[in-house]
Amino acid sequence: MPTKKTTSKRSAPTRTPPAFSRDPELEALAETCTRFLSGHGRRSADELLATIPPGTTIDYYGIGGAVTELEHEVASLLGKQAALFFPTGTMAQQATLRVHADRRSSRSIAFHPTCHMETNEERGYERLHGLFGVPVGPIGEPLSSASLAQLHEPIAALLIELPQRALGGTLPSWGELVAQVAWARDRGAAVHMDGARLWDAGPYYKAKHRKSLVDIAGLFDTVYVSFYKGLGGIAGCCVAGDTDVIEELSIWRTRHGGRVYGMWPYAASALAALRLRLPRMPRYYRHCVAIADAVRDLPGVEVLPYPVQSTLMHVRFSVELETLRERVAEIARSEKVMTFARPWASVGPRLQEFEFQVGDATLELSAEEIRDLFARLTGASRGRKPARGKRT
């Protein structure tokens, strides 16, 4: 196996499914499946409600109970003075960047072109807060200090996403990350982390650079983390930072309508998911590495990035979309294994890209079983049943 670290340059997709598109037929098939390729498997209401422990203490308007307990735990995990719970990441990040901008002379926010605020939030940062987005670097390559060096206008904040979801969970090396942060500091800008999947990035920095979550978060003024992406909680997030920033951020949460009367169900579920699955992240990461190694030489399969750098990867299959969908359905019917619901993007008529998140359900399938499933999806070994092998 090659050991040289490479990251494929990627062209913009030609056709992307709508963000909330559904496939009722495949969803119905998923209900009949007993094993799942990605994440923690099927999310049912009963299973999600069961993540709220009996005896949970409630909050009132975000004060006390499970909410305050979660905020203290997140602040401690990240080595920050304080943290604040939000019902949505969209609200949390827009409000955070508004606070940073209000403290500086610029209204410009620098970020990678695939930043969630730019691609999925209807330009709320601009329409609600009067901020100006400054996309930096090519859309198909990770954010880099070299690209930042080409930006010469004043900025209020630099947003860095760890890992970069749209690029398959790509992460910068520690030295590159420090260089990006230093670039912003030299210009008097705040540095904010979109750490929706920071938990998934921890094992890479621990294994490759001996850095902890506290070390990573310590580079940033503020850190946003999610509790359902990777962890599997019901919903919600936190922003962690210095006490004065969090206190100002609390006002913006109220202005956004996010100071809900009772947020304890989300916070309690988040606490349970955090305590259950954060310790499992190294195992998810090792399994992700093993899967990538097992499938990358299959004809018609491409792993992005390779080597993988988090518990997330993107995989491309050289096959027509409808043909692939038929094979997904056939495997679901015959093997009761749900592979993929819909592509992240159709990059071309015969090139489909999927997001692959390793979680509890994935651990139930060995790397060799997953290799066989990928071969069947591309047509390399149609009709062959997955062989049960040793799990990672």
C-alpha positions in Angstrom: 0.0 0.0 0.0 1.3 3.5 -0.8 2.1 5.6 2.3 2.5 9.0 0.7 -0.2 11.3 1.8 -2.2 12.6 -1.1 -5.4 14.6 -1.5 -7.2 14.4 -4.8 -8.1 17.7 -6.5 -11.8 17.7 -7.2 -13.9 19.3 -9.8 -17.2 20.9 -8.9 -20.1 18.4 -9.1 -22.3 18.6 -12.1 -25.5 17.5 -10.3 -26.1 17.5 -6.6 -29.3 16.2 -4.9 -31.3 18.8 -3.0 -30.1 19.1 0.6 -33.3 17.5 2.0 -34.2 15.2 -0.8 -35.7 11.8 0.2 -35.9 8.5 -1.4 -39.1 6.8 0.0 -38.4 3.5 -1.6 -34.9 3.2 -0.2 -36.0 4.5 3.2 -38.7 1.8 3.3 -36.1 -0.8 2.5 -33.8 0.6 5.2 -36.6 -0.2 7.7 -36.3 -3.9 6.8 -32.5 -4.0 7.2 -30.7 -5.3 10.2 -27.2 -4.0 9.4 -26.1 -0.6 8.2 -22.9 0.5 6.5 -22.6 4.1 7.7 -22.8 5.8 11.0 -24.8 4.4 13.9 -27.5 2.9 11.8 -31.2 3.8 11.5 -32.3 6.6 13.8 -35.8 5.9 15.2 -37.8 8.1 17.6 -37.7 5.4 20.3 -33.9 5.0 20.1 -33.3 8.7 20.2 -35.7 9.2 23.1 -33.9 6.4 24.9 -30.7 8.6 24.9 -32.4 10.8 27.5 -31.5 9.2 30.8 -34.2 8.7 33.5 -33.9 11.3 36.2 -32.6 14.0 33.9 -32.9 17.5 35.6 -34.6 20.1 33.4 -33.6 23.6 32.7 -35.6 26.8 32.5 -34.7 29.0 29.5 -31.3 27.3 29.2 -30.3 27.8 32.9 -29.6 24.8 35.1 -30.2 21.1 34.7 -28.8 19.1 31.9 -28.0 22.3 29.9 -25.7 23.8 32.4 -24.1 20.4 33.0 -23.4 19.9 29.3 -22.0 23.4 29.0 -19.5 22.8 31.9 -18.5 19.5 30.4 -17.9 20.8 26.9 -15.9 23.8 28.3 -13.7 21.4 30.3 -13.2 19.0 27.4 -12.0 21.9 25.2 -10.1 23.7 27.8 -12.2 26.9 27.5 -13.6 29.2 30.2 -17.2 28.7 29.2 -19.6 27.2 26.7 -23.2 28.0 25.6 -25.8 25.6 24.3 -27.7 26.4 21.0 -30.5 24.5 19.4 -28.9 24.8 15.9 -25.4 25.3 14.5 -26.7 27.8 12.0 -27.7 30.1 14.8 -24.6 29.4 16.8 -22.0 30.2 14.2 -23.7 33.3 12.7 -24.1 34.8 16.2 -20.5 33.9 17.1 -19.0 35.6 14.0 -21.2 38.6 14.7 -19.7 39.0 18.1 -16.2 38.8 16.7 -17.0 41.3 13.9 -18.6 43.8 16.4 -15.3 43.8 18.3 -13.2 44.7 15.2 -13.2 47.3 12.4 -14.0 44.8 9.6 -17.2 43.1 8.6 -15.5 40.5 6.4 -15.3 36.8 7.3 -12.8 34.5 5.5 -13.6 30.9 4.9 -13.3 28.0 2.5 -15.7 28.1 -0.5 -17.5 24.9 0.9 -18.2 26.5 4.3 -21.6 25.5 5.6 -22.6 29.2 6.1 -21.9 29.9 2.4 -23.5 26.8 1.0 -26.4 25.8 3.3 -27.7 28.8 5.2 -29.2 31.1 2.6 -26.5 33.7 3.3 -27.8 34.4 6.8 -24.5 35.9 7.9 -25.1 38.6 5.3 -28.8 39.1 5.5 -29.1 39.0 9.3 -25.8 40.4 10.4 -24.4 42.5 7.6 -21.2 40.4 7.3 -19.3 39.8 4.1 -18.1 36.4 3.2 -14.7 36.1 1.6 -14.2 32.6 0.1 -10.5 31.6 0.1 -8.8 29.0 -2.2 -10.0 26.5 -4.8 -13.3 24.8 -4.0 -11.8 21.3 -4.6 -8.7 21.7 -2.4 -8.4 22.1 1.4 -7.9 25.5 2.9 -4.2 26.4 3.1 -1.9 29.0 4.4 -0.7 29.5 0.8 -4.3 30.5 -0.3 -4.7 32.7 2.7 -1.5 34.6 1.7 -3.3 35.7 -1.4 -5.9 37.5 0.7 -5.0 41.2 1.3 -8.2 42.8 2.7 -8.8 43.3 6.4 -11.0 40.6 8.0 -12.8 40.3 11.3 -12.4 36.5 11.6 -11.1 33.4 9.9 -13.3 30.4 10.0 -11.6 27.0 9.8 -13.6 23.8 9.5 -12.1 20.7 11.2 -12.5 18.3 9.5 -13.6 19.6 6.1 -16.7 17.6 5.4 -17.2 18.5 1.7 -13.7 17.2 1.1 -14.2 13.9 2.8 -13.1 14.8 6.3 -9.8 16.3 5.2 -7.6 17.7 8.0 -4.5 20.0 7.8 -1.3 18.8 9.4 -0.6 20.4 12.8 2.1 22.7 11.3 -0.3 23.8 8.6 -3.1 24.5 11.1 -0.8 26.6 13.2 0.3 28.6 10.2 -3.3 29.3 9.2 -4.1 30.5 12.7 -0.9 32.6 12.8 -1.9 34.3 9.5 -5.2 35.5 11.1 -3.6 36.5 14.4 -1.0 38.7 12.5 -3.9 40.6 11.0 -5.8 41.1 14.3 -8.6 38.8 13.3 -10.4 36.3 15.5 -10.1 32.6 14.7 -13.2 30.5 14.9 -13.5 26.8 14.5 -16.4 25.1 12.7 -15.9 21.9 14.7 -19.2 20.3 13.9 -17.1 17.1 13.6 -14.2 18.0 15.8 -14.8 14.8 17.8 -14.1 12.8 14.6 -10.8 14.7 14.1 -9.3 14.1 17.6 -7.8 10.6 16.9 -5.9 11.9 13.8 -4.2 14.7 15.7 -3.5 12.4 18.6 -2.0 9.6 16.5 -0.1 11.8 14.1 0.9 14.8 16.2 0.3 13.8 19.8 -2.2 16.7 20.2 -5.3 16.6 22.4 -8.7 18.2 21.9 -7.5 20.9 24.4 -4.4 21.5 22.3 -6.5 21.9 19.1 -9.2 24.1 20.7 -6.5 26.2 22.3 -5.5 27.6 18.9 -9.0 29.2 18.5 -10.9 32.0 20.1 -14.2 30.2 19.8 -15.1 26.6 18.9 -18.4 25.3 17.7 -19.2 21.6 18.2 -22.3 19.5 17.3 -23.9 16.7 19.2 -25.6 14.8 16.5 -23.0 14.7 13.7 -20.8 11.7 14.6 -22.0 11.5 18.2 -25.7 10.6 17.4 -27.5 12.9 19.8 -30.9 14.2 19.0 -29.8 17.8 18.0 -28.1 20.9 19.3 -24.6 22.2 19.7 -22.3 24.3 21.9 -19.9 27.2 21.3 -17.0 27.4 23.7 -14.7 30.4 24.4 -13.7 33.1 26.9 -16.4 34.0 29.4 -16.9 37.6 28.1 -17.5 36.3 24.5 -19.9 33.6 25.7 -21.8 36.2 27.8 -22.2 38.4 24.7 -23.1 35.4 22.6 -25.9 34.6 25.1 -27.6 37.9 24.2 -27.5 37.0 20.5 -29.0 33.6 21.2 -32.0 35.4 22.8 -32.2 37.8 19.8 -32.2 34.8 17.4 -35.1 33.1 19.4 -32.8 30.4 20.6 -33.4 30.8 24.3 -36.1 28.1 24.4 -38.1 27.5 27.5 -36.8 24.0 27.9 -33.8 22.6 26.1 -33.1 19.7 28.5 -34.1 16.9 26.1 -31.5 17.9 23.6 -28.8 18.6 26.2 -29.4 15.3 28.1 -29.3 13.4 24.8 -26.1 15.3 23.9 -24.5 14.4 27.2 -25.3 10.8 26.9 -24.0 10.6 23.3 -20.9 12.5 24.2 -20.0 10.2 27.1 -20.8 7.1 25.1 -19.2 7.8 21.8 -16.3 10.2 22.3 -14.2 7.4 23.9 -15.1 5.3 20.8 -13.7 7.8 18.3 -10.2 6.2 18.2 -11.8 2.8 17.3 -14.0 4.5 14.6 -10.8 6.1 13.2 -8.8 2.8 13.1 -11.7 1.1 11.3 -12.0 3.9 8.8 -8.3 3.6 8.0 -8.7 -0.2 7.6 -11.7 0.2 5.3 -9.9 2.7 3.1 -6.9 0.4 2.8 -9.2 -2.5 1.9 -11.2 -0.9 -0.8 -8.9 1.7 -2.5 -7.6 -0.8 -5.1 -11.0 -1.9 -6.2 -11.7 -1.1 -9.9 -14.2 1.8 -10.1 -13.7 2.9 -6.4 -11.9 6.0 -5.3 -11.3 7.0 -1.6 -11.1 10.7 -0.8 -8.8 11.7 0.8 -6.3 8.9 1.0 -5.0 8.2 3.6 -8.2 9.1 5.5 -7.7 11.7 8.2 -10.9 11.4 10.4 -13.7 8.9 11.0 -15.2 10.3 7.7 -14.3 9.7 4.1 -15.9 10.2 0.7 -16.0 7.3 -1.8 -16.6 7.6 -5.5 -18.1 4.8 -7.6 -17.7 4.7 -11.4 -21.2 3.6 -12.2 -24.4 5.2 -13.5 -26.7 6.5 -10.7 -29.7 4.4 -11.5 -27.7 1.3 -11.8 -26.0 2.0 -8.5 -29.4 2.6 -6.9 -30.7 -0.8 -8.1 -27.7 -2.5 -6.6 -28.2 -0.7 -3.3 -31.8 -2.0 -3.3 -30.8 -5.5 -4.2 -28.3 -5.8 -1.4 -30.9 -4.4 1.0 -33.4 -6.9 0.0 -31.2 -10.0 -0.2 -28.7 -9.3 2.6 -30.7 -6.9 4.8 -27.7 -4.5 4.7 -28.3 -0.8 3.9 -25.3 0.7 2.2 -26.1 4.2 0.9 -29.3 6.2 0.6 -28.4 8.9 -1.9 -25.2 10.3 -3.3 -23.4 13.4 -1.8 -23.0 14.4 -5.4 -23.3 13.1 -9.0 -19.9 14.3 -10.3 -20.7 13.0 -13.8 -23.0 10.6 -15.6 -21.0 7.6 -14.4 -19.4 9.0 -11.3 -21.3 9.0 -8.0 -19.8 10.4 -4.7 -21.0 9.3 -1.3 -20.3 10.4 2.2 -19.2 7.5 4.5 -19.2 8.1 8.2 -17.9 5.3 10.4 -19.9 4.7 13.5 -21.3 1.9 15.7 -23.1 0.3 12.8 -20.0 0.3 10.7 -18.1 -1.6 13.4 -20.5 -4.5 12.8 -19.0 -5.0 9.3 -15.4 -6.1 8.8 -13.2 -4.2 6.3 -13.4 -7.3 4.0 -17.2 -7.4 4.1 -17.3 -3.7 3.2 -14.8 -4.4 0.4 -17.1 -7.0 -1.0 -20.1 -4.7 -0.7 -18.3 -2.0 -2.6 -17.3 -4.5 -5.3 -21.0 -5.5 -5.7 -22.0 -1.8 -5.9 -19.6 -1.2 -8.8 -20.4 -4.5 -10.5 -17.0 -6.1 -9.9 -18.5 -9.1 -8.2 -22.2 -9.1 -8.6 -24.2 -11.8 -6.8 -21.5 -12.6 -4.3 -22.5 -12.5 -0.6 -20.3 -10.7 1.9 -17.9 -13.0 3.6 -17.8 -12.5 7.4 -14.3 -11.6 8.4 -12.4 -10.3 11.4 -13.5 -6.9 12.5 -11.2 -4.0 13.3 
